[in-house]
Amino acid sequence: MTTISILANVQIRDYEQFMAVFTTNGKAARQRHGCQRAQVFTLPAPEQLVILFDWSSRADFEGFLADQTVKETMQASGTVGPPTFTFLTKTAELPA
């Protein structure tokens, strides 16, 4: 099975509020829909995050986005507007 990587740009109101939901209800929802890994990165703007996801398939990710409970979870996390998603294609993996 091929894993896909997705880069999300997320605007939030409050980091602590976001992480409290992202690591609990958000984690459960991601796992239900095939998410294999999530890495959260902060940017110089404190209200802006970049999240790198590894997902089992694009169809599973799209099922995640269509899930009404996911939309409610995003609202509860203090996400401002919908995240933007970029689908990444790995072209090489090199040793350090």
C-alpha positions as CSV (number, residue, x, y, z in Angstrom):
1,M,0.0,0.0,0.0
2,T,1.3,3.4,-0.9
3,T,1.3,6.2,1.7
4,I,0.5,9.7,0.6
5,S,1.9,12.8,2.2
6,I,-0.2,15.9,2.6
7,L,1.0,19.4,3.7
8,A,-1.7,21.4,5.5
9,N,-1.5,25.2,6.2
10,V,-3.7,26.0,9.2
11,Q,-4.6,29.3,10.8
12,I,-5.6,29.0,14.4
13,R,-6.7,31.3,17.2
14,D,-4.8,29.7,20.1
15,Y,-2.1,27.1,20.0
16,E,-2.9,25.4,23.3
17,Q,-6.6,25.1,22.4
18,F,-5.7,23.7,19.0
19,M,-3.3,21.1,20.3
20,A,-5.7,20.0,23.1
21,V,-8.2,19.1,20.4
22,F,-5.7,17.9,17.8
23,T,-4.1,15.4,20.1
24,T,-7.4,13.9,21.4
25,N,-10.6,14.1,19.3
26,G,-8.6,15.1,16.2
27,K,-6.3,12.1,16.7
28,A,-9.2,9.7,17.0
29,A,-10.8,11.0,13.9
30,R,-7.6,10.9,11.9
31,Q,-7.0,7.3,13.0
32,R,-10.5,6.3,12.0
33,H,-9.8,7.5,8.5
34,G,-6.3,6.1,7.9
35,C,-3.9,8.7,9.0
36,Q,-0.6,7.2,9.9
37,R,1.4,10.2,11.1
38,A,1.0,13.9,11.8
39,Q,3.8,16.4,12.4
40,V,3.0,19.9,13.6
41,F,5.4,22.8,12.8
42,T,5.1,26.4,13.9
43,L,5.9,29.4,11.8
44,P,7.1,32.8,12.9
45,A,3.4,33.9,12.9
46,P,2.0,32.3,16.1
47,E,-1.4,31.8,14.6
48,Q,-0.1,29.8,11.6
49,L,0.8,26.1,11.6
50,V,2.1,23.7,9.0
51,I,1.1,20.1,9.5
52,L,2.7,17.2,7.5
53,F,0.4,14.1,7.4
54,D,1.1,10.6,6.1
55,W,-2.2,9.1,5.0
56,S,-3.1,5.6,3.8
57,S,-4.7,6.9,0.6
58,R,-6.2,9.9,-0.9
59,A,-9.7,8.3,-0.8
60,D,-9.3,7.8,3.0
61,F,-8.2,11.5,3.4
62,E,-11.2,12.7,1.4
63,G,-13.4,10.5,3.6
64,F,-11.9,12.2,6.6
65,L,-12.7,15.7,5.2
66,A,-16.3,14.7,4.4
67,D,-16.9,13.4,7.9
68,Q,-19.2,15.9,9.8
69,T,-17.6,15.1,13.1
70,V,-14.2,16.2,11.6
71,K,-15.7,19.6,10.7
72,E,-17.1,20.0,14.3
73,T,-13.7,19.0,15.7
74,M,-11.9,21.6,13.6
75,Q,-14.3,24.3,14.8
76,A,-13.7,23.2,18.4
77,S,-10.0,23.4,17.9
78,G,-10.2,27.1,17.0
79,T,-9.2,26.7,13.4
80,V,-9.9,29.9,11.5
81,G,-11.3,29.0,8.2
82,P,-10.6,25.8,6.2
83,P,-7.0,24.6,6.0
84,T,-5.3,24.5,2.7
85,F,-3.9,21.2,1.6
86,T,-1.1,20.3,-0.8
87,F,-0.6,16.7,-1.9
88,L,3.1,15.8,-2.1
89,T,4.7,13.2,-4.3
90,K,8.0,11.8,-3.0
91,T,10.5,11.7,-5.8
92,A,13.5,10.6,-3.8
93,E,14.7,9.7,-0.3
94,L,18.4,10.2,0.3
95,P,20.6,9.4,3.2
96,A,21.6,12.3,5.4
